Amino acid sequence: MRTMYDALTARNILKKDRRPVLVAGYIDRIRLAPWTDADWELFPDALKVRIAKKASTDDGHVLDVEPGDARPEEAPGWAAMRRGSGFAHPVVYCNRSTWPKVKAAFADQDVEPPLYWIATATGRREIPPGAIAAQYLLDVAPGIDVSVVADFWPGVDGPSPAPLATEPGVEFMERITVTPPNAGSNTVRLTLSGSAGAAIVVRPRINRDGVAKPMWVGNIFAWGSDKVGVGHNPKSDPDYDDRLISHRRFTLPGALWADLEYSAAEPFDIDIVG
């Protein structure tokens, strides 16, 4: 899981983290001014999440549903408008107590549910089931909020199911479907390119609510030419979280094949990138 910062004043984020992975800012005005182009340019290396306050704004990744901004009953219309404009993965931000009202509005208006970014304010880096992100720290000095975000956010990281290839010359090779023989620990062997950009993307099946049943990825033993190990086993990282609730990429440069240990209750997909 990843960390995202949002703030009314963009520069406050830099006082906390000079190279944030994800930042979120406002794109329209109700009372306070939105971020300027110069604000967004403060974060050249970050993924940028654009938040709309008004349900009439046909832009952004996220609609802010809270007092003074959009109302729960306005969220389905905004999501439908964004999908009609070509954005396939609209997100609604709301707090935990408002969430049932937003869900009910989508059901009542017969609109496909969005992804959810939930304000929990628990102080714990946990994403509630059914959400893609959780704002777990509020009003942290010098004036920022902190969220934990899934490893893959459709529409922000890229349109699913596009391959997550970023290195020059790296391209999608194939997608395989793994059907677990049981819910215990199993292994699947993967054939890779052996290139410097070799990688795999493990993709749990995400449902209409933007959430997947948890699965687990353990050791990944990868080999190059002459059966020489290439390293990059994620289990060697003491902070590695083996529980997946969204897509995750594992880079295995130089690997020709790999054995991936997993535990899953239902089929999942693996993209081979090289």
C-alpha positions as CSV (number, residue, x, y, z in Angstrom):
1,M,0.0,0.0,0.0
2,R,1.1,3.6,-0.7
3,T,0.9,7.0,1.0
4,M,-1.0,10.0,-0.5
5,Y,-1.1,13.5,0.8
6,D,-3.8,16.2,0.2
7,A,-3.9,19.8,1.3
8,L,-5.6,23.1,0.6
9,T,-2.1,24.6,0.3
10,A,0.0,22.5,-2.0
11,R,3.3,23.6,-0.6
12,N,2.5,22.2,2.8
13,I,2.9,18.7,1.4
14,L,6.6,19.5,0.5
15,K,7.2,20.3,4.2
16,K,6.2,16.7,5.0
17,D,7.6,14.9,2.0
18,R,9.9,16.3,-0.7
19,R,9.2,13.4,-3.2
20,P,5.7,12.2,-2.5
21,V,4.4,9.2,-4.5
22,L,0.8,10.4,-4.7
23,V,-0.7,13.9,-4.1
24,A,-4.4,15.1,-4.3
25,G,-5.6,18.6,-4.9
26,Y,-8.7,20.5,-5.8
27,I,-9.6,21.6,-9.3
28,D,-12.7,23.8,-8.8
29,R,-13.9,26.5,-6.4
30,I,-16.8,26.8,-4.0
31,R,-15.3,29.0,-1.3
32,L,-11.5,28.3,-1.5
33,A,-9.3,28.6,-4.5
34,P,-8.3,25.4,-6.3
35,W,-4.7,24.4,-7.0
36,T,-3.0,26.3,-9.7
37,D,-0.9,24.8,-12.5
38,A,2.2,26.0,-10.5
39,D,0.9,24.0,-7.5
40,W,0.6,20.8,-9.5
41,E,4.1,21.4,-11.0
42,L,5.6,21.2,-7.4
43,F,5.3,17.4,-7.7
44,P,6.8,16.4,-11.0
45,D,7.3,12.8,-10.0
46,A,4.1,12.2,-8.2
47,L,0.8,10.6,-9.4
48,K,-1.8,13.4,-9.2
49,V,-5.3,12.9,-8.0
50,R,-7.7,15.6,-9.1
51,I,-10.6,16.4,-6.7
52,A,-13.8,18.1,-7.8
53,K,-16.0,19.8,-5.1
54,K,-19.0,20.5,-7.3
55,A,-21.1,17.8,-8.9
56,S,-21.4,20.0,-12.0
57,T,-17.7,19.8,-12.7
58,D,-17.0,17.4,-15.6
59,D,-13.4,16.9,-14.6
60,G,-11.3,15.1,-12.0
61,H,-10.8,11.6,-10.6
62,V,-12.7,12.2,-7.4
63,L,-15.9,14.0,-6.2
64,D,-15.7,15.4,-2.7
65,V,-18.9,14.5,-0.9
66,E,-19.0,16.4,2.5
67,P,-20.9,19.3,4.0
68,G,-20.3,22.4,1.9
69,D,-19.3,20.4,-1.2
70,A,-21.2,17.8,-3.2
71,R,-24.2,16.0,-1.6
72,P,-24.6,12.2,-1.6
73,E,-27.6,12.4,-4.0
74,E,-25.5,14.3,-6.5
75,A,-22.7,11.7,-6.6
76,P,-24.4,9.2,-9.1
77,G,-25.0,12.0,-11.6
78,W,-21.4,13.1,-11.4
79,A,-20.1,9.5,-11.8
80,A,-22.4,9.0,-14.8
81,M,-21.2,12.3,-16.4
82,R,-17.6,11.4,-15.9
83,R,-18.1,8.0,-17.5
84,G,-19.9,9.6,-20.4
85,S,-16.9,11.8,-20.9
86,G,-14.6,8.8,-21.2
87,F,-13.3,8.5,-17.6
88,A,-14.2,4.9,-16.6
89,H,-13.2,4.9,-12.9
90,P,-14.9,7.8,-11.0
91,V,-14.2,7.9,-7.3
92,V,-16.3,9.4,-4.5
93,Y,-14.6,10.7,-1.3
94,C,-16.7,10.7,1.8
95,N,-16.5,9.9,5.5
96,R,-17.4,6.6,6.9
97,S,-20.8,7.8,8.3
98,T,-21.8,9.3,4.9
99,W,-20.8,6.2,2.9
100,P,-24.1,4.3,3.4
101,K,-26.0,7.3,2.1
102,V,-23.8,7.5,-1.0
103,K,-24.2,3.8,-1.7
104,A,-28.0,4.1,-1.3
105,A,-28.0,7.0,-3.8
106,F,-26.2,4.9,-6.4
107,A,-28.6,2.0,-5.8
108,D,-31.7,4.3,-5.9
109,Q,-30.6,6.0,-9.1
110,D,-29.5,2.7,-10.7
111,V,-26.0,4.0,-11.5
112,E,-23.0,1.7,-11.4
113,P,-21.1,2.2,-8.1
114,P,-17.9,4.2,-8.2
115,L,-14.6,3.5,-6.4
116,Y,-14.5,4.9,-2.9
117,W,-11.9,7.0,-0.9
118,I,-13.1,6.9,2.7
119,A,-12.1,9.3,5.5
120,T,-11.7,7.0,8.5
121,A,-9.5,9.2,10.8
122,T,-8.5,6.0,12.7
123,G,-4.8,6.7,12.7
124,R,-4.3,3.2,11.2
125,R,-3.0,2.4,7.7
126,E,-6.0,0.3,6.9
127,I,-8.4,0.5,3.9
128,P,-11.9,-0.6,4.7
129,P,-13.4,-3.4,2.4
130,G,-15.0,-1.8,-0.6
131,A,-12.6,1.2,-0.8
132,I,-9.6,2.0,-2.9
133,A,-8.1,4.5,-0.3
134,A,-8.5,5.6,3.3
135,Q,-7.8,9.0,4.8
136,Y,-6.5,7.9,8.1
137,L,-4.8,11.1,9.5
138,L,-6.5,14.5,9.4
139,D,-5.1,18.0,9.8
140,V,-1.5,16.9,10.3
141,A,0.9,19.8,10.7
142,P,1.6,21.9,8.7
143,G,-1.9,21.4,7.3
144,I,-2.2,18.2,5.4
145,D,-4.2,15.0,5.4
146,V,-2.7,11.6,4.9
147,S,-4.2,8.6,3.1
148,V,-3.2,5.0,2.5
149,V,-3.9,3.9,-1.1
150,A,-4.1,0.5,-2.8
151,D,-1.2,-0.6,-4.9
152,F,-3.2,-0.1,-8.1
153,W,-5.8,2.7,-8.5
154,P,-7.6,2.3,-11.8
155,G,-7.8,5.6,-13.6
156,V,-4.9,7.1,-11.6
157,D,-2.2,4.6,-12.2
158,G,-3.6,3.9,-15.6
159,P,-6.7,2.5,-17.2
160,S,-7.2,-1.1,-16.2
161,P,-6.3,-3.5,-17.8
162,A,-3.5,-1.6,-19.4
163,P,0.0,-3.1,-18.6
164,L,2.1,-1.1,-16.1
165,A,5.1,-0.8,-18.3
166,T,7.2,2.4,-17.8
167,E,10.7,1.6,-18.9
168,P,11.7,2.4,-22.5
169,G,11.2,-0.5,-24.8
170,V,9.1,-2.4,-22.2
171,E,5.9,-3.9,-23.5
172,F,3.0,-6.2,-22.5
173,M,3.7,-9.8,-23.5
174,E,0.8,-11.9,-22.3
175,R,-1.8,-12.3,-19.6
176,I,-2.4,-15.7,-18.0
177,T,-5.3,-16.7,-15.7
178,V,-4.4,-18.8,-12.6
179,T,-7.1,-21.0,-11.2
180,P,-6.1,-22.1,-7.7
181,P,-6.5,-25.9,-7.1
182,N,-7.3,-25.1,-3.5
183,A,-7.3,-22.2,-1.0
184,G,-3.9,-23.2,0.4
185,S,-0.4,-22.4,-0.6
186,N,0.4,-23.1,-4.3
187,T,3.0,-22.3,-6.9
188,V,2.8,-21.2,-10.5
189,R,5.8,-21.1,-12.9
190,L,6.0,-18.1,-15.2
191,T,8.1,-17.6,-18.4
192,L,9.5,-14.1,-18.7
193,S,11.6,-12.1,-21.2
194,G,15.0,-12.0,-19.5
195,S,15.1,-8.3,-20.3
196,A,16.1,-5.4,-18.0
197,G,12.4,-4.5,-17.9
198,A,11.1,-8.0,-17.1
199,A,8.2,-7.8,-14.6
200,I,4.9,-9.4,-13.6
201,V,1.6,-7.7,-12.5
202,V,-0.5,-9.8,-10.2
203,R,-4.2,-8.9,-10.7
204,P,-6.9,-10.0,-8.2
205,R,-10.3,-9.9,-9.8
206,I,-11.8,-6.5,-8.9
207,N,-15.6,-6.4,-8.6
208,R,-18.0,-3.6,-9.5
209,D,-17.3,-1.9,-6.1
210,G,-13.6,-1.6,-7.0
211,V,-12.5,-4.2,-4.4
212,A,-11.1,-7.7,-4.7
213,K,-11.1,-10.6,-2.3
214,P,-7.8,-10.7,-0.6
215,M,-5.1,-13.0,-1.9
216,W,-1.5,-13.5,-0.8
217,V,1.8,-13.6,-2.8
218,G,4.8,-15.0,-0.9
219,N,8.2,-15.9,-2.3
220,I,9.0,-15.2,-5.9
221,F,12.1,-17.1,-7.0
222,A,13.4,-15.9,-10.3
223,W,16.2,-17.2,-12.5
224,G,18.1,-15.9,-15.5
225,S,20.5,-17.6,-17.9
226,D,22.3,-20.8,-16.7
227,K,19.8,-21.0,-13.8
228,V,21.4,-18.2,-12.0
229,G,19.1,-16.4,-9.5
230,V,18.3,-12.8,-10.2
231,G,17.1,-11.8,-6.7
232,H,14.3,-9.4,-6.2
233,N,12.3,-11.8,-4.0
234,P,9.7,-9.5,-2.3
235,K,9.8,-11.6,0.8
236,S,13.4,-10.4,1.4
237,D,12.0,-7.0,2.3
238,P,11.2,-6.9,6.0
239,D,8.4,-4.4,5.4
240,Y,6.8,-6.5,2.6
241,D,3.0,-7.0,2.9
242,D,2.0,-10.3,1.3
243,R,-1.7,-9.5,1.3
244,L,-3.1,-8.1,-2.0
245,I,-6.4,-6.5,-2.4
246,S,-5.6,-4.8,-5.7
247,H,-3.1,-5.1,-8.5
248,R,0.6,-5.2,-7.7
249,R,3.7,-5.1,-9.9
250,F,6.9,-7.1,-9.2
251,T,10.0,-6.2,-11.1
252,L,12.3,-9.1,-12.0
253,P,15.0,-7.7,-14.3
254,G,16.9,-10.3,-16.1
255,A,14.5,-13.1,-15.2
256,L,13.8,-15.8,-17.8
257,W,11.4,-17.7,-15.5
258,A,10.0,-17.5,-12.0
259,D,8.1,-19.5,-9.4
260,L,5.5,-17.5,-7.6
261,E,4.0,-18.7,-4.4
262,Y,0.4,-17.7,-3.8
263,S,-2.7,-18.4,-1.8
264,A,-6.1,-17.4,-3.3
265,A,-9.7,-18.5,-3.1
266,E,-10.6,-17.6,-6.6
267,P,-9.0,-17.2,-10.1
268,F,-6.7,-14.2,-10.7
269,D,-4.7,-12.9,-13.6
270,I,-0.9,-12.3,-14.1
271,D,0.4,-9.9,-16.7
272,I,3.9,-10.7,-18.1
273,V,5.8,-7.6,-19.0
274,G,9.1,-7.5,-20.7
